[in-house]
C-alpha cells in the first residue's frame, strides 16, 4: 500500500478518472482507502470518498459506491461545500438509477439540482439534469424528460461542448421517439450528422446513424436500418473497444425481420453472453425478451423459456431469481396474449356477423359454427326499386349519386328496424327485405305492408343532390313459403329463395310508378283490417313472366292510417 500524501493520491486518482484511465483508477482503490484513514482534512477526506465511489461504479459495485457517496455527503455538509453537497446528491442518484431504484434516483437528482441552483457550478447542474432526464424517461415521465434534455442541449451548444451536446441530442431524440414526434427525431439525426461533419465528433456520427436506423425500423424498412446499424457499429469500434451490445440489439431485430433468422439468433446469443458478463441487466432483459419472442414466433416456446435459464445458469442466485420471474412473466404474457388475440378475433368476427346477418343466424354461427338451411312456410317478401335510376346515374355526379342512395337506403333500414323486417340485400338501386324469417311473427303481412307505406311516404320529399324531381318507388310484395340459408365462405350472406321471392320481384318490376304492387295473398290477409289502415285498388289481371296471368292490386293508405304517427325520416 502506498503511503503517498492523501492530497497527492487524490490528484493522481482525479486525473486518471478525468482522462478515462479507469483501470488505473481501480488499481488505486486500496491506496485511496488507506489515504482516507491518514488524512484529517474533512474536505480531502470527502473527495477521497467520492473518487473511491467513482472507482466502485467502474466495477459496477453500486452498493459500495452508495456507501462512499453518503460518507462524502456528510463531510461536504460539515464544511458547507455547495459543489460537494450537490454533486454527492447527483452521484447518489446515479447509483440508485443503476440499481433500478428510479424514484429514489429522481429524488436525489432534484435535491442536487436545487442545492446547486444559483451557484457558479452550472456544469454540475447540467449533469444533474441529464441524469434526471434519463430517470424520467425510464419512468414514462416523457414530457419532463424532454424538458431536462432540451435544457442540456441549449447549454452544451452555448458552451460549444460538442461531445456532451451529442449525448444530450441523442437522449432527447429517444424521448421524442417515444412521444411520437418522428419529424423532430429525424431533424436531430441530421443535426448530429452536421455536428460530426463540422466538428469531427465521432460520437455524433455514431448516434445520427443509430437514430436514423431506429426511424427506419419504425417504417419497417429493415434493409436500410441494417445498413445504418452496420455503419454505426464500425464508427463505434473507433470510439471504444467495449462490445457494441446496444447496437447489436437493433441489428438482431433487423436481421430477424429480414428473415435472416440464424444470423439474428447468433447475435442474440452473443448479446446475452456479453450482457451477463458485464452485469448489464437491462440490456440482457431486452435481448432475452426479443430472442424469446423470435423463438415463440417459430412455436419454440419451451426453448424460449429454457433460453432464460441457460444464459443465467452461471449467475448469482439473485440473477436466477430474476430469470425465473422473467420466465413466469413471459409465460403469463404469452398465454394472455394468445387468449386476447383469440378473444379479439372472435369478438371482431361476431361483430361483423351481427352487422351483416340476422342476430339469430349470427348467434348460431358463433355458437355452433354453422347455420342449417330452413324452410319457412309463411313469410312476406318485399322488393323496392327507384324509378328512373339508370338514366339518373349517368347524369349525376358520382358523389351526389352515392349520397342520394345512402339517404334512401338508410331511411329504409330505419323503417325495417321499426317494423321488424330483415333486410336481405341491396343490388344497385333495388332493396329487398323479408318479414317472418329467420324469426317467425304471425303478423308479418301487416308489418311489411306498414313498412311499404312508410317507405312510399318517406320518399315523397326526397330529391337526389343535383336532380330536379323527387324520388319515386316501385314496390312489390308477396307472401308464401321460402327457403332461407347462409351462402358464401369468405363473405357470408343470409338469403331467401323460392317462388314467393320470384313473384315479389316480378310484382315490383310490373308496378306503376309510385305504387305498391301486391298479390291476392296479401289482400286476402289485409282485406278485413278492422282499423281501416289499408285500401286496395280494383284488381287487374297482369301477365307475370313465369307465373302467367294473375290478379294483382295496388296497396294504399286507409283513412284510419293517414293520421298515424310516423317514424322520423332523414331528408
Backbone torsions as a table, in degrees:
resi	resn	phi	psi	omega
1	UNK	NA	134.0	-179.5
2	UNK	-74.2	142.5	177.7
3	UNK	-108.2	24.4	177.3
4	UNK	-59.3	151.7	175.8
5	UNK	-55.9	144.8	-176.3
6	UNK	-57.3	-39.9	-178.0
7	UNK	-62.9	-39.4	179.7
8	UNK	-66.5	-45.1	178.9
9	UNK	-61.1	-41.0	179.1
10	UNK	-61.4	-42.4	179.0
11	UNK	-63.8	-44.8	179.3
12	UNK	-61.8	-44.2	-178.6
13	UNK	-66.6	-40.0	179.5
14	UNK	-64.9	-41.3	177.7
15	UNK	-63.5	-42.8	-180.0
16	UNK	-59.9	-42.7	179.6
17	UNK	-66.9	-45.4	-177.8
18	UNK	-61.8	-31.9	-177.8
19	UNK	-94.4	5.7	176.1
20	UNK	76.0	19.3	179.0
21	UNK	-90.8	70.8	-170.6
22	UNK	-70.0	-34.8	178.2
23	UNK	-63.8	-39.7	177.8
24	UNK	-64.5	-40.4	178.7
25	UNK	-63.2	-44.2	-179.5
26	UNK	-62.2	-39.3	-179.6
27	UNK	-65.5	-21.7	-178.1
28	UNK	-87.9	-2.5	-171.0
29	UNK	-55.7	-48.7	-178.0
30	UNK	-60.7	-41.1	178.6
31	UNK	-63.4	-38.4	-180.0
32	UNK	-66.4	-38.7	178.0
33	UNK	-63.1	-42.1	177.5
34	UNK	-63.7	-37.5	-179.1
35	UNK	-65.8	-32.4	178.2
36	UNK	-59.8	-40.7	-178.0
37	UNK	-69.1	-35.5	-172.9
38	UNK	-78.3	-30.6	-173.8
39	UNK	-87.4	147.3	177.2
40	UNK	-105.7	-10.3	-178.7
41	UNK	-73.0	115.7	-176.4
42	UNK	-62.4	-33.3	-179.4
43	UNK	-71.1	-42.2	176.6
44	UNK	-64.2	-42.8	-179.8
45	UNK	-60.9	-42.1	179.3
46	UNK	-62.3	-43.9	-179.4
47	UNK	-69.3	-30.3	174.7
48	UNK	-66.2	-44.5	175.5
49	UNK	-57.7	-41.5	-179.0
50	UNK	-62.9	-46.5	-176.7
51	UNK	-71.4	-31.0	174.6
52	UNK	-65.3	-41.2	178.2
53	UNK	-61.3	-41.6	179.4
54	UNK	-62.6	-40.1	178.9
55	UNK	-65.1	-35.0	178.7
56	UNK	-69.6	-33.5	175.8
57	UNK	-61.7	-38.0	-179.9
58	UNK	-62.1	-30.0	178.5
59	UNK	-97.7	11.1	177.2
60	UNK	63.4	26.3	173.5
61	UNK	-91.9	75.8	-172.9
62	UNK	-72.3	-30.1	177.6
63	UNK	-67.0	-45.9	176.7
64	UNK	-62.3	-38.2	179.0
65	UNK	-64.8	-40.1	178.7
66	UNK	-59.5	-44.2	-179.8
67	UNK	-58.4	-45.9	-178.5
68	UNK	-67.9	-39.6	179.9
69	UNK	-64.5	-37.3	178.0
70	UNK	-66.7	-39.1	175.5
71	UNK	-62.1	-42.9	178.8
72	UNK	-63.0	-41.7	-178.8
73	UNK	-58.8	-45.9	-178.8
74	UNK	-61.9	-39.2	179.2
75	UNK	-69.6	-42.9	177.6
76	UNK	-61.3	-38.8	178.4
77	UNK	-65.5	-35.5	-177.8
78	UNK	-66.6	-27.1	-179.7
79	UNK	-106.3	1.1	177.6
80	UNK	69.8	31.4	-179.9
81	UNK	-83.2	100.8	-176.3
82	UNK	-60.0	-45.9	179.6
83	UNK	-59.5	-45.0	-179.3
84	UNK	-66.0	-40.3	-179.9
85	UNK	-65.1	-52.1	-179.4
86	UNK	-61.6	-43.6	179.2
87	UNK	-63.0	-37.3	178.8
88	UNK	-65.7	-42.7	177.0
89	UNK	-57.1	-45.5	-179.1
90	UNK	-65.1	-42.8	179.2
91	UNK	-63.8	-38.4	177.0
92	UNK	-63.9	-40.3	176.9
93	UNK	-59.8	-40.9	178.8
94	UNK	-59.8	-44.0	-179.8
95	UNK	-63.7	-43.9	177.8
96	UNK	-61.7	-38.8	178.6
97	UNK	-63.9	-43.3	179.0
98	UNK	-63.8	-28.3	178.2
99	UNK	-86.4	1.0	177.0
100	UNK	86.5	5.8	-179.9
101	UNK	-93.8	73.8	-171.6
102	UNK	-68.1	-33.1	179.7
103	UNK	-63.0	-44.5	176.8
104	UNK	-64.5	-41.0	-179.7
105	UNK	-59.0	-46.4	-179.4
106	UNK	-59.8	-42.7	-179.8
107	UNK	-58.9	-46.0	-178.6
108	UNK	-71.0	-36.9	177.3
109	UNK	-61.6	-45.5	-179.4
110	UNK	-62.7	-42.1	177.9
111	UNK	-59.9	-45.6	-178.8
112	UNK	-62.1	-44.0	-179.9
113	UNK	-64.6	-40.3	179.2
114	UNK	-63.3	-41.9	179.2
115	UNK	-62.4	-40.7	-175.0
116	UNK	-83.1	-16.0	-176.1
117	UNK	-58.1	129.9	-179.7
118	UNK	87.7	-6.9	178.3
119	UNK	-89.5	177.8	178.9
120	UNK	-82.9	-3.1	-173.4
121	UNK	-90.8	59.9	-176.1
122	UNK	-67.2	-29.3	177.7
123	UNK	-60.6	-40.8	177.9
124	UNK	-65.5	-38.3	179.1
125	UNK	-62.4	-46.3	-179.7
126	UNK	-63.1	-40.5	176.8
127	UNK	-60.1	-42.4	177.7
128	UNK	-63.1	-41.1	179.8
129	UNK	-66.6	-37.2	176.3
130	UNK	-60.8	-47.6	179.5
131	UNK	-66.5	-38.5	177.6
132	UNK	-62.8	-39.9	177.6
133	UNK	-60.4	-41.0	178.8
134	UNK	-62.5	-45.6	-179.3
135	UNK	-66.9	-38.5	175.7
136	UNK	-60.3	-42.9	-178.6
137	UNK	-65.8	-34.4	179.2
138	UNK	-70.6	-22.2	-179.9
139	UNK	-106.0	18.4	176.1
140	UNK	63.8	21.5	173.5
141	UNK	-93.6	69.4	-164.7
142	UNK	-71.8	-39.1	-179.4
143	UNK	-63.9	-42.5	177.4
144	UNK	-65.1	-37.5	177.6
145	UNK	-61.9	-44.9	-179.6
146	UNK	-59.7	-39.1	-179.6
147	UNK	-61.7	-40.4	-179.9
148	UNK	-65.9	-45.6	-177.7
149	UNK	-68.6	-36.3	178.2
150	UNK	-63.1	-39.7	175.9
151	UNK	-60.7	-47.1	-177.8
152	UNK	-63.2	-41.7	179.2
153	UNK	-58.7	-46.9	-179.2
154	UNK	-61.9	-43.3	-177.6
155	UNK	-67.5	-46.3	-179.3
156	UNK	-63.5	-36.7	179.9
157	UNK	-68.0	-42.3	179.1
158	UNK	-61.1	-34.2	-176.8
159	UNK	-97.5	8.8	175.8
160	UNK	53.2	41.4	176.9
161	UNK	-98.9	86.3	-166.7
162	UNK	-68.0	-39.3	179.6
163	UNK	-63.2	-55.4	176.2
164	UNK	-59.2	-34.6	177.0
165	UNK	-59.8	-41.4	178.6
166	UNK	-59.4	-44.8	178.4
167	UNK	-62.7	-44.1	-179.1
168	UNK	-63.3	-42.6	178.1
169	UNK	-62.5	-42.1	-179.9
170	UNK	-62.4	-44.6	177.7
171	UNK	-63.8	-40.9	179.5
172	UNK	-63.1	-41.7	179.1
173	UNK	-62.6	-38.8	178.9
174	UNK	-61.5	-39.6	178.4
175	UNK	-70.0	-43.5	177.0
176	UNK	-58.2	-37.9	178.4
177	UNK	-60.8	-44.4	178.9
178	UNK	-67.7	-27.9	177.8
179	UNK	-83.4	-3.1	179.0
180	UNK	79.3	17.3	-178.4
181	UNK	-94.2	67.6	-169.6
182	UNK	-65.3	-35.4	179.7
183	UNK	-61.2	-38.8	-180.0
184	UNK	-71.6	-30.2	175.7
185	UNK	-63.0	-47.1	180.0
186	UNK	-65.4	-35.1	177.8
187	UNK	-63.9	-38.5	178.5
188	UNK	-68.8	-38.3	177.7
189	UNK	-59.1	-42.1	177.8
190	UNK	-67.2	-37.7	179.8
191	UNK	-64.7	-39.6	177.8
192	UNK	-65.2	-39.9	179.7
193	UNK	-65.5	-38.6	177.0
194	UNK	-64.3	-38.3	177.3
195	UNK	-62.4	-40.3	179.0
196	UNK	-66.0	-41.5	-177.6
197	UNK	-70.7	-41.8	-173.6
198	UNK	-80.2	-31.9	-173.0
199	UNK	-123.4	8.7	178.0
200	UNK	54.3	46.1	178.6
201	UNK	-95.4	101.3	-176.4
202	UNK	-63.2	-35.4	178.8
203	UNK	-60.2	-38.3	178.8
204	UNK	-66.0	-40.6	177.5
205	UNK	-61.4	-42.7	178.0
206	UNK	-61.3	-48.8	-175.3
207	UNK	-69.3	-33.3	178.1
208	UNK	-63.0	-39.6	179.1
209	UNK	-71.6	-36.0	177.4
210	UNK	-62.5	-44.1	179.8
211	UNK	-65.2	-45.2	179.3
212	UNK	-62.2	-39.8	178.8
213	UNK	-62.6	-41.9	178.2
214	UNK	-61.1	-42.1	-179.9
215	UNK	-64.7	-41.3	179.5
216	UNK	-69.0	-26.3	172.5
217	UNK	-65.4	-41.8	176.9
218	UNK	-58.5	-37.2	179.9
219	UNK	-80.4	-4.9	-178.4
220	UNK	63.4	28.4	173.3
221	UNK	-95.6	77.2	-168.2
222	UNK	-69.0	-31.0	-179.6
223	UNK	-66.6	-40.9	177.5
224	UNK	-67.4	-42.5	179.4
225	UNK	-58.9	-43.1	-178.9
226	UNK	-64.8	-40.6	178.7
227	UNK	-61.8	-44.2	-179.4
228	UNK	-66.0	-38.0	178.7
229	UNK	-64.2	-42.9	179.4
230	UNK	-63.5	-37.8	176.1
231	UNK	-64.3	-42.1	179.4
232	UNK	-62.1	-39.5	-180.0
233	UNK	-63.9	-39.3	179.2
234	UNK	-65.1	-41.4	178.1
235	UNK	-65.9	-40.4	-178.4
236	UNK	-61.0	-34.6	179.8
237	UNK	-65.8	-26.8	178.0
238	UNK	-81.7	-14.8	-179.1
239	UNK	-92.6	-42.0	-174.0
240	UNK	-147.9	152.1	177.0
241	UNK	-90.6	-2.3	179.4
242	UNK	-65.8	147.8	177.9
243	UNK	-60.1	140.1	-175.3
244	UNK	-90.2	58.2	-173.7
245	UNK	-70.7	-29.7	178.8
246	UNK	-67.6	-41.6	175.8
247	UNK	-66.0	-38.7	-176.6
248	UNK	-65.2	-29.2	178.0
249	UNK	-62.0	-45.9	178.9
250	UNK	-66.2	-37.8	178.9
251	UNK	-62.8	-42.2	179.7
252	UNK	-62.5	-39.2	178.6
253	UNK	-63.6	-42.4	179.4
254	UNK	-62.6	-45.1	177.9
255	UNK	-60.6	-40.8	179.9
256	UNK	-59.1	-48.2	-175.6
257	UNK	-79.6	-13.9	172.7
258	UNK	-86.2	0.0	178.3
259	UNK	84.1	7.2	178.8
260	UNK	-90.7	68.3	-168.2
261	UNK	-64.5	-44.2	-178.1
262	UNK	-62.0	-42.2	178.3
263	UNK	-64.2	-42.8	179.0
264	UNK	-60.9	-40.8	-179.8
265	UNK	-62.8	-42.8	178.3
266	UNK	-61.4	-41.6	-179.1
267	UNK	-65.9	-44.3	179.6
268	UNK	-60.1	-43.3	-179.2
269	UNK	-63.9	-39.5	178.3
270	UNK	-64.8	-42.2	178.6
271	UNK	-60.6	-45.5	-177.5
272	UNK	-60.7	-41.3	179.8
273	UNK	-64.7	-50.6	-176.6
274	UNK	-67.3	-43.1	-179.4
275	UNK	-62.5	-36.9	178.4
276	UNK	-66.9	-41.3	179.0
277	UNK	-64.3	-36.0	-177.7
278	UNK	-89.8	1.2	-177.4
279	UNK	57.8	33.8	176.6
280	UNK	-86.2	81.8	-171.8
281	UNK	-65.3	-39.8	-179.8
282	UNK	-64.6	-44.6	179.5
283	UNK	-64.7	-41.7	179.4
284	UNK	-61.4	-45.8	-179.2
285	UNK	-63.0	-40.2	179.4
286	UNK	-64.2	-44.0	179.7
287	UNK	-65.8	-42.2	179.6
288	UNK	-62.1	-42.3	-179.5
289	UNK	-62.5	-48.6	179.8
290	UNK	-61.4	-45.6	-177.3
291	UNK	-65.5	-42.5	179.0
292	UNK	-62.6	-38.6	177.2
293	UNK	-63.6	-39.8	177.5
294	UNK	-59.3	-47.2	179.9
295	UNK	-66.4	-38.1	180.0
296	UNK	-64.5	-37.4	178.3
297	UNK	-60.2	-29.3	179.2
298	UNK	-92.1	8.2	178.3
299	UNK	77.6	13.2	-175.7
300	UNK	-98.3	62.5	-174.0
301	UNK	-68.2	-38.6	179.5
302	UNK	-61.8	-41.9	180.0
303	UNK	-68.6	-32.9	178.2
304	UNK	-62.7	-43.3	179.0
305	UNK	-69.2	-41.7	-178.6
306	UNK	-63.4	-30.7	179.2
307	UNK	-54.2	-44.4	-178.1
308	UNK	-63.2	-36.9	178.2
309	UNK	-69.8	-47.8	-174.4
310	UNK	-57.3	-44.5	-174.5
311	UNK	-80.8	-5.6	177.2
312	UNK	-121.1	10.7	-175.6
313	UNK	-64.3	-24.6	179.4
314	UNK	-101.6	11.0	-178.1
315	UNK	-86.9	-172.6	178.3
316	UNK	-76.9	167.6	178.4
317	UNK	-61.7	-33.4	178.2
318	UNK	-65.2	-40.2	176.6
319	UNK	-60.4	-44.4	-179.3
320	UNK	-64.5	-36.4	178.1
321	UNK	-64.2	-42.6	177.3
322	UNK	-63.6	-39.1	179.4
323	UNK	-63.0	-42.7	179.3
324	UNK	-62.1	-43.6	178.5
325	UNK	-62.9	-40.4	179.2
326	UNK	-63.4	-39.8	178.8
327	UNK	-63.8	-46.0	-179.9
328	UNK	-63.6	-40.0	178.3
329	UNK	-63.5	-44.7	179.8
330	UNK	-60.7	-45.7	-179.0
331	UNK	-62.0	-45.4	179.8
332	UNK	-63.0	-42.6	179.6
333	UNK	-64.9	-38.5	-179.7
334	UNK	-65.7	-43.7	178.3
335	UNK	-62.7	-45.6	-179.9
336	UNK	-63.7	-40.7	179.7
337	UNK	-61.3	-45.7	179.5
338	UNK	-61.8	-43.9	-179.2
339	UNK	-62.1	-46.0	-177.9
340	UNK	-65.6	-36.7	177.5
341	UNK	-63.2	-46.2	179.3
342	UNK	-64.6	-41.9	179.7
343	UNK	-63.4	-45.0	179.7
344	UNK	-61.7	-44.0	179.5
345	UNK	-61.9	-45.4	-179.9
346	UNK	-63.1	-43.5	-180.0
347	UNK	-64.8	-40.8	179.4
348	UNK	-65.3	-42.7	178.2
349	UNK	-62.3	-42.7	-179.7
350	UNK	-64.7	-41.0	179.1
351	UNK	-61.5	-44.8	179.5
352	UNK	-63.3	-43.3	-179.8
353	UNK	-61.5	-44.2	-179.4
354	UNK	-68.6	-26.5	177.7
355	UNK	-78.1	-23.2	-174.4
356	UNK	-113.2	-14.1	-177.0
357	UNK	-127.5	158.5	172.5
358	UNK	-57.5	147.4	-174.1
359	UNK	-57.2	-43.1	-178.0
360	UNK	-65.8	-35.0	178.9
361	UNK	-70.8	-44.5	178.7
362	UNK	-61.1	-42.1	-179.9
363	UNK	-61.9	-41.7	179.5
364	UNK	-64.3	-40.1	180.0
365	UNK	-67.1	-37.8	-179.3
366	UNK	-70.6	-44.8	-174.3
367	UNK	-83.6	-38.6	-175.2
368	UNK	-104.9	-15.5	-179.8
369	UNK	84.2	-3.0	178.2
370	UNK	-157.8	165.0	175.3
371	UNK	-131.5	115.5	-177.0
372	UNK	-75.4	133.8	176.8
373	UNK	-58.0	146.4	-178.0
374	UNK	-133.4	154.0	172.7
375	UNK	-103.4	127.9	176.5
376	UNK	-111.5	123.8	-173.2
377	UNK	-81.0	-18.0	-174.4
378	UNK	-149.7	97.1	175.6
379	UNK	-137.3	167.3	175.7
380	UNK	-115.4	140.5	-177.8
381	UNK	-122.9	136.8	180.0
382	UNK	-126.9	134.5	169.9
383	UNK	-119.6	138.1	175.3
384	UNK	-130.5	142.3	-176.8
385	UNK	-142.2	141.9	179.8
386	UNK	-84.6	125.5	-178.9
387	UNK	-69.5	133.6	175.5
388	UNK	71.6	20.7	-175.5
389	UNK	-68.2	-38.7	-175.2
390	UNK	-61.3	-51.5	177.4
391	UNK	-65.3	-34.1	179.1
392	UNK	-64.4	-36.2	-177.3
393	UNK	-66.7	-24.7	179.3
394	UNK	-85.7	-11.5	-176.7
395	UNK	-103.1	-29.9	-174.0
396	UNK	-87.6	156.4	171.7
397	UNK	-62.5	137.6	-177.2
398	UNK	-54.0	-39.6	-179.3
399	UNK	-65.6	-40.2	178.2
400	UNK	-65.4	-38.3	179.8
401	UNK	-62.8	-46.5	-179.4
402	UNK	-66.3	-40.8	178.1
403	UNK	-59.6	-43.0	179.7
404	UNK	-64.2	-46.3	178.7
405	UNK	-61.3	-42.6	-179.9
406	UNK	-60.3	-42.5	179.9
407	UNK	-62.1	-45.8	-179.4
408	UNK	-63.5	-51.5	-174.1
409	UNK	-69.8	-34.2	176.3
410	UNK	-65.5	-35.9	175.8
411	UNK	-64.1	-44.3	177.5
412	UNK	-61.0	-40.7	179.4
413	UNK	-62.0	-40.1	177.8
414	UNK	-62.2	-43.8	-179.8
415	UNK	-65.0	-43.0	179.0
416	UNK	-59.4	-42.6	179.9
417	UNK	-63.6	-36.8	-179.1
418	UNK	-64.6	-41.1	-174.6
419	UNK	-97.1	0.0	177.5
420	UNK	80.2	26.1	174.8
421	UNK	-82.0	153.9	175.4
422	UNK	-109.1	111.1	177.0
423	UNK	-66.6	132.4	180.0
424	UNK	-94.0	-49.6	-178.0
425	UNK	-172.0	167.9	167.7
426	UNK	-123.0	138.2	176.2
427	UNK	-131.1	108.1	-175.9
428	UNK	64.4	-120.3	178.8
429	UNK	-100.6	10.5	-179.9
430	UNK	-97.2	142.6	-178.2
431	UNK	-129.1	132.7	-174.6
432	UNK	-128.7	139.5	177.6
433	UNK	-146.6	160.3	174.8
434	UNK	-129.3	161.0	173.0
435	UNK	-137.4	131.2	-176.3
436	UNK	106.0	-0.4	176.0
437	UNK	-150.8	143.0	1.1
438	UNK	-78.1	-8.1	176.0
439	UNK	-105.8	122.0	-175.0
440	UNK	-77.4	137.9	170.5
441	UNK	-133.4	136.0	-173.2
442	UNK	-76.4	-15.3	179.0
443	UNK	-103.3	32.1	-175.3
444	UNK	-61.5	-31.2	-179.2
445	UNK	-68.1	-43.3	178.2
446	UNK	-62.8	-44.4	-178.1
447	UNK	-60.9	-44.4	-175.4
448	UNK	-73.3	-30.3	176.2
449	UNK	-68.7	-44.0	176.9
450	UNK	-58.6	-45.3	-179.3
451	UNK	-61.7	-42.8	-179.2
452	UNK	-62.3	-41.9	178.5
453	UNK	-65.2	-40.2	177.0
454	UNK	-64.4	-36.4	179.0
455	UNK	-64.7	-44.6	179.4
456	UNK	-64.5	-40.2	179.6
457	UNK	-65.6	-40.2	-175.8
458	UNK	-62.5	-38.4	-174.0
459	UNK	-82.3	-5.3	-178.2
460	UNK	-61.3	-26.0	-179.6
461	UNK	-111.2	6.6	-178.2
462	UNK	-88.0	133.6	176.4
463	UNK	-132.1	129.0	175.8
464	UNK	-64.4	140.1	176.0
465	UNK	-54.9	125.6	179.7
466	UNK	91.0	-10.2	179.0
467	UNK	-91.4	164.2	-176.4
468	UNK	-116.2	12.5	178.2
469	UNK	-146.4	157.0	-178.7
470	UNK	-72.0	161.1	179.8
471	UNK	-73.0	137.2	172.7
472	UNK	-122.6	143.8	-177.4
473	UNK	-115.5	152.2	160.5
474	UNK	-113.0	129.1	180.0
475	UNK	-125.9	138.2	174.9
476	UNK	-125.6	136.0	-178.7
477	UNK	-134.4	137.9	174.1
478	UNK	-148.3	152.7	178.2
479	UNK	-121.1	149.6	178.7
480	UNK	159.6	-166.0	-177.7
481	UNK	-80.2	149.5	174.7
482	UNK	-143.3	163.6	168.6
483	UNK	-109.8	134.3	-177.9
484	UNK	-126.0	148.1	178.4
485	UNK	-173.2	179.2	179.8
486	UNK	-107.0	130.3	179.0
487	UNK	-120.1	158.8	178.8
488	UNK	97.4	160.9	176.9
489	UNK	-117.2	-60.8	-179.6
490	UNK	-78.9	-28.2	178.7
491	UNK	-130.5	101.2	-175.5
492	UNK	-80.2	146.9	177.0
493	UNK	-147.5	137.7	174.8
494	UNK	-89.9	131.6	-176.8
495	UNK	-144.3	165.1	178.1
496	UNK	-129.0	150.8	-177.0
497	UNK	-139.3	160.9	174.7
498	UNK	130.4	174.5	-178.8
499	UNK	-61.3	-32.9	178.7
500	UNK	-59.1	-43.8	179.0
501	UNK	-65.4	-45.1	-177.2
502	UNK	-63.3	-40.5	-179.1
503	UNK	-69.6	-39.3	177.0
504	UNK	-59.7	-39.5	179.1
505	UNK	-66.3	-41.4	179.1
506	UNK	-65.9	-36.9	178.4
507	UNK	-63.9	-39.9	176.7
508	UNK	-63.6	-41.3	-176.8
509	UNK	-67.1	-27.6	-177.7
510	UNK	-102.8	8.3	-179.0
511	UNK	-74.8	151.7	173.0
512	UNK	-73.1	154.6	178.8
513	UNK	-58.7	129.7	177.8
514	UNK	78.5	14.3	-175.9
515	UNK	-117.1	166.8	175.6
516	UNK	-116.1	109.6	-173.2
517	UNK	-95.8	120.0	-175.0
518	UNK	-127.6	162.7	-179.9
519	UNK	-96.0	173.3	176.9
520	UNK	-65.0	-25.5	176.7
521	UNK	-60.5	-29.7	178.4
522	UNK	-81.3	-48.6	-176.8
523	UNK	-63.4	-33.9	-179.1
524	UNK	-67.0	-26.8	-179.5
525	UNK	-89.5	-23.9	-176.0
526	UNK	-107.9	-8.5	-173.0
527	UNK	-62.3	-29.9	-178.9
528	UNK	-98.8	25.1	-177.8
529	UNK	-60.0	116.7	-174.3
530	UNK	-72.4	-25.4	-178.3
531	UNK	-83.5	1.0	-178.7
532	UNK	50.9	39.2	178.8
533	UNK	-80.6	-20.7	-173.5
534	UNK	-125.7	143.4	171.2
535	UNK	-128.6	159.8	-179.9
536	UNK	-133.0	148.5	173.6
537	UNK	-73.4	171.9	171.2
538	UNK	-63.2	142.4	178.9
539	UNK	-65.7	145.1	174.7
540	UNK	-134.1	145.2	-178.6
541	UNK	-85.7	124.6	-178.3
542	UNK	-123.7	138.1	177.0
543	UNK	-85.5	111.4	-177.2
544	UNK	-105.2	125.1	-178.9
545	UNK	-58.8	127.3	179.2
546	UNK	87.8	-11.8	-179.1
547	UNK	-126.5	-11.9	-179.6
548	UNK	80.5	-155.4	-177.8
549	UNK	-86.4	123.5	178.2
550	UNK	-136.1	158.1	179.3
551	UNK	-89.5	128.9	-178.8
552	UNK	-128.2	168.8	-175.3
553	UNK	-141.7	163.8	171.2
554	UNK	-107.6	129.5	177.4
555	UNK	-85.6	131.8	178.9
556	UNK	-133.5	164.4	178.4
557	UNK	-72.8	136.5	174.0
558	UNK	-87.5	168.8	-178.0
559	UNK	-63.6	-32.2	-178.7
560	UNK	-72.0	-10.6	-177.7
561	UNK	-105.5	-22.8	-169.1
562	UNK	-63.8	-25.8	178.1
563	UNK	-97.2	3.6	-176.4
564	UNK	-67.8	154.1	179.2
565	UNK	-68.4	137.2	-177.2
566	UNK	-109.5	154.0	171.9
567	UNK	-64.8	143.6	179.1
568	UNK	-70.2	124.2	-174.8
569	UNK	-107.2	138.4	175.7
570	UNK	-71.2	140.3	174.2
571	UNK	-144.7	NA	NA
